[in-house]
């Protein structure tokens, strides 16, 4: 079926951390099993990383819709001075 992804940009500044919730990325594929959907980080943040909250400091390259619902995924800015704002997409 068709996949629908609704996403709002999240902006991080130096040292910020944001936990992804279903207000940010939420997807559906028409199968009524959104918990089986997986996200792939195809363009990681330049000044930070996406990480699982149980493993801080370790970047991840994928996560599930269940991880988002359980608020287990964070975007973290790396404290780069002068890096300015960065948007997670």
Buried (B, 14 or more C-beta within 10 A) or exposed (E): EEEEEEBEEBEBEBEBEBEBBEEBBBBBBEEEEBEEBEBEBEEEBEBBBBBBBEEEEEBBEEBBBEBBBEEBBBBBBBEEEEBEEBEBE
